[in-house]
Amino acid sequence: MKGAILYELGQVPKFGEIEEPTVQQEDQHLLSVTAAAVKNLDKARVSGKHYASYVNLPAVVGNDGVGYLEDGTKVYGQGITGMLAEKAIISGNYTPVPKDLDDAMAAALPNAILGSAMPLIIRARLQEGQNVLFNGATGVTGQVGVQIAKHYGAKEIIVTGRNQAVLEHLKDYGATQTLVLSEDEEELTAQIKAIHLQTPIDVVIDYLWGKPFQAILNAFKGNDIAHLASTVKIVTAGDMAGKEILLTSAILRSTDIQLMGSGFGSLTKEELIVFNKVILPEMFLLAAQGKLHIQTEVHPLETIEKVWNKTIDRGTRLVITI
């Protein structure tokens, strides 16, 4: 079969022929793959710098994708074998995909939904009518997160980012206030504090960490907003702007902050089942109805070597079709 094959860690996968995988256990299924997204995780595993980098080479790359089971059912699944190939083996914990949902979109959505719906719904437990701040909302995951927050009834949706055009576009998805990030931390802190005084922020979903998050965290400290007794749930889901912050005791003592993370290590097995069986099907249905959007750049499998390191806009997901 044809696939994107990695021969050496740190090298670009190459288009070529490799032996077709075979089902080894009863709970495994053979999938005829039609589309698979290329994400940061895929590239990290290929680089050899990820703890789950490939060991037995050559190997087909790709962690998840969309395709058809042998009975014709269209599904999304996590690959036991590499997904950027004509055939792959997936586990039984797959998710049916609506027939009228574009395969490329179906392949692009799950990772973004995992990075937005799980922090928002499972970790922060968003309630209808609450106010949400997305820090670093102009990427793929942030854009999807804004739409999901709107769907679940968030009242105020505040978004930050450096791309002003994308921030404005997020108003079409439900964002009510936009803040352009700058190097002036004090200015951002003052802006967030002013918003928090006017419309108390209930949930923060942070994709940046570093200085931008530090500024937001500082906005919740101080006697002038101490009367706002409502809890602020802060969920970190990325560190695009830096690996470290300064967390002082005064911040935690001066307001009711719940600080938590969202990622595979913070989610239980049961919560991941909920993702695959409840949340993802609902989001697929919204996308099929034209109520959930994601930008994709689609290329055929045979171009994998050319497009693997291609510069893709942060608001767009690279998808390979087979």
N, C-alpha and C positions, 0 to 999 in steps of 0.2 A: 504494500500500500504506500501511498505518498504521504509525506509528513514533513514537519519542521523539526529537523534533527540536530541535536547538540552533540558534537564530537569532542569538545574540550571546554572545560569551565572557563568563562571569561570571553569566549568567542561568540560570534553571532550564529544563531541556528541556521542551518542550510536546508533548502528544499531538496528532498531526495526520496529514495525507496527504502523501506524498512519492513521487517516482518510484522504481519497483522497480529494484534494481541488476541488471546483466547481467554474465555471465562474460566476461572479456577474454582469458584465457590457458588453455592446456590443463591446467595443474596447479591450476586454481581450480574451486570447486564452489558451486552454489547450494544454500543451506540454508533450509529452512522452520523458522524459529526457534520453540521452544516455551518456553524459559526462559533468562534471563540474570541474573547477579548484579550488583548495584551495589556497587562496591568503592571504596577510597580513590583508586586510580588513575583510575577513571572520573570521579570528582568533581574530581580535580586537573586532568585534561585539559579538563573543561568550564569550570573556573575561569579558564583562560587563564594560570595560573602554572606549568604543567608544560612541560618542553621539548618534549613531544609534543602540545601543545594543538592543537585543530582549527584549520585554516587556511582551508579552503574552506567557507563557510557559505551556506545552512543545511546541516546534516549530521545524520545519525542518530548517536546516541551509543551507547556500549557496546563493550567490547573483546573479550569472549568469551561463549560461550553454548552451549546444547544445542538440537538440533533433528534434522530428518530430511533426508537427501539425497534426490535425485530417485528413487533406487531403493528408498527406504524404510528405509535403514540409519540407525539412531539413533546420533548422534555428538556429541562435544564438539569445538569448534574455536575458533581465534583468528580474529577478524573482519578481513578486508581492508576491508570496509565495516562500518558500525555494526551492532551485534548486537541492539539494542533496537528491533526491527522485525519485521514478519511474514516478511521475506526478508532474507538477508545472503549475502555472498560470503566463503568461507573458503578457505584454502590446502589442499593435499593432506596436510599434516602434522596430520591430525585424529586423534582417538582414539575408537574404538567405545565405546558405552555399553550396558551390559546392559539388556535390554528391561524387566526387573523392577525397575530402579532408578528411583526417583522423579525426574522431570525437574528439579524445583527443587533437590533434593539434589545431583544430578549437576552442575548449574550452579554451586552454591555451593562444592563441594569443591575444584576444581582450584587456585584461588588460594591456599587454605589449605594444600593439599598442597605446592604450590610453595614456600611460605614455611616449611614444616616438614620435609618429606621431603628436600628438596634440601640444606638446612643439615645435617641429621642424617645422611643416607646418602651424598650426593655429596661434601660439603665435609668433614665430620667423620669420615666412613667408620665409622659406629657398628658395633661388633662385639658379638655375643651375649655377655651376661654383664657388659657395661660399665655404669657408673653415669653417669646423665645428670641435669643440672640445667637446668630451663627457667626462665629469669628473665622474668617477665611472662607467665604461662601461662594467665591467665583470659580472654584474648581468643579469637576464633575460631581463629586459627592455632595458638596455644599449646595449646588443647584438642585439636585434631586431632593436633598433634605428640606429645602424651603418648600418645595411642592408637597412633600409628605406632611410637614407641619401644618400647612394650609388645609390639607385634606382632613387631618385629625382635629381641626377646629382651633388652632392657635389664633389668638386675637391680634397681638402685635408681633410682627416678625422683623427683627432688626438684623441687618446684614452688614458685614465689613469685608473689605477687600481692596486691592490696589487698582483693579481694572474698573474704572468708572463706568464704561459702557456696559460691561456685564452686570454691574450693580444695578444700573437703570433697567436692564432687561429683566432682572430678578423681580421687579415690581409686577411684571406680567405673570409671574409665578406665585405672587402672594406677598412679597416683601412689602412692608409698610414704611420702613425707614432705612436709609443707606448711609454708611460712613466710609469715606475713603481713608485707608490707612496711610499714615505718614511716619516720618522718623521721630516726630514729636510725641513722646509718650504722655507728657503732661496734658497735651491738648486732647488726645484720645480719652484719657482718664476723665477729664472734665466733661467731654461729650457724653460718655457712658453714664457718668454720675447724674447729669442733667436728665437724661432719658429715664434713668432708674427712679429718680424723684417724681417724674411725671407719670410714668407707666412702669411700675415695679417689675423688674425682670425676674421671671420664675425659673427659667432654664437657659443655660449657656452651653452650646455645642461648639467646642473649640477644635479647629483643625491645624492651628499654627503653633501654639505654645510660644516660648521665647518672649521677646519684647512686647509684641502686641497683646499676648495674653497677660503679661505682667501688668500692663496698663489697665486692662479690664479688671483684673483682680484687685488692683489698688482702688478702683472706682467704688468697690463695695465696702471699703474701710472708711470709718469716720463717724463722729458723733452726729453730724448733720443729717445722716440717713439712718441713725440708730433706731428711730421710731418705726422703721419699716420692718416689721417682725416676720414677714413671710420668708420662707426658706428659699435660697437660691441654689438650685442643683446645677453643678458644673461638671460636664462630661468632656474629658479630653479624648480625641479620636485621631490625633496626629501631631506632628512636631515639625512642620515645614519651615518654621521661622526660628527654630532653635531647640536644643535638647534640655535646657535648664532654665529655671526661674528662681527668684528669691521669695520664698514663702515664709512670712514672719508670723509669729504667734499673735501679734496685734490684729492681723487681718482675720484670723479665725475667731478671735475673741470679740471683735467689734460688730460682727454680723453672723447670721445663721447660714453658713455655707456648707454644702455637702459636695466634696470634691471626689470625683471618681473617674475611672477610665473605661474605655470600651474597645474591645478587641477580642480575638479568639481566646486569650488567656483569662478574660474577665467574664466570659459567657459560659453558662453551664451547658451540658449536653442536651438537657431538656429545652433550654432557650434556643439552641441552634435548630432543634426539631421544630419549634414554633416558627422560627424564621423560614424554614423550608416548606412547612405544611400550612402555615396560616398567613404570615406577613407577605412572603414572596408571591404566592398565588394572587393575593389581593392587589399587589402592586402591578403584577403582570396584567390583570384585568383592567386596571386603571389605564395602563399604557395602551392596551388594545382599544380602549374607548377614546383614546386621544386626550386623556386627562393627566398623563404623566409623561414628561419629555426628557430625552437625553440626546446630546449631540454625538454623532459617531463619524469616524472616518474609516471607510471600508476598503480593504484590499484583498485580492485573492491569495491563496496559500503560496502559489509559486513565486510571489514577490517578497516572501518573508525576509530574505537576507537584505533586501533593499530598504524595507520599511521598518525593520526592527528598532533601529536607532533614530528613526525619523523624528524630527521635532514636531510634536503635536500640541496644539493649544491645550492649556490646563482644563478648559471647559469641555473638552472633546475626548472621547474614548476611541482608541484604535481597535478595530475589529477585523479579524481575518476570516474570510469565508472559504469553505471547502466544497 
